[in-house]
Amino acid sequence: MSPIKEQLRRALTVERYPRSSAYDPQWLIDNLMGPHPLWLAESLTHVMPLHPGMRVLDLGCGTALTSIFLAREFGIQAWAADLWTKPTDNWKRIQEAGLADRVHPIHTDARALPFAEGFFDAIVSFDAYQYFGTDVLYLPYCLKFLKPGGSIGIVVPGLRLEPGSDMPPYLATRWVPDMCSYLSPSWWRRHWERTGLVTVEVADMIPDGAEDWLRWLDACDLVGRGFEPDAEMLRADRGELLGFCRVLAHSTTRHIPR
């Protein structure tokens, strides 16, 4: 094993993510679109049970790594839905992973899902839901595709508390419009519960999520694929505000208002 590959392996072997640590770090980096996708997925499975044969929509799946991971580790049937990645490219990765019978690539907009109502046992989304799910009308729309009593779980970049006028300088200097979607667990809880359509079971920050994020960026930097402005921001924050929000809820109604 080359020195760089060994460094990557050590950097991306984390005790709290034993399943993810078994995957090839180079495969992860070659297909990256953001923070370590398998860590995000595994952190959700710590609170969200998945069982063999479940139909699961992976919403905004990117390069389908999370769909591959969940299908392989938990025996689910995954629908890998994304707007930005070509389904043919994802299909190639799925076939190479030996999961052509369990992962189904779909090219779709999150606001125009081509599925039957009540089709899915669960819906998951990793580092994607913040791009469309802050719309007050989105959760009621999305829940149409979830069976009664089904589960929806997301992991998104977020803040422990939304900053006010006293935003720390390290955030103020990096703040761009997309970061307006960096919200707190309590914000997501209110946003979902106000619909009356779900019971929120978990709304928290992933333990050591900022540390995980920085560890991933530093590992990517080993092969020239890091993003130093984000790394600098995370170092300055020291885990005070930044990290990942994890939200899990269960559908409580058979009728989704149109």
Secondary structure, DSSP 8 states (H G I E B T S, - for coil): --HHHHHHHHHT--TT-TTGGGS-HHHHHHT-SSS-HHHHHHHHHTTS---TT-EEEEET-TTSHHHHHHHHHH--EEEEEESSS-HHHHHHHHHHTT-TTTEEEEE--TTS--S-TT-EEEEEEES-GGGTTTSTTHHHHHHTTEEEEEEEEEEEEEESS---TT--HHHHTT--GGGGG-B-HHHHHHHHHTTTSEEEEEEEE-TTHHHHHHHHHHHHHTTT---HHHHHHHHHHTTSSEEEEEEEEEE--S----
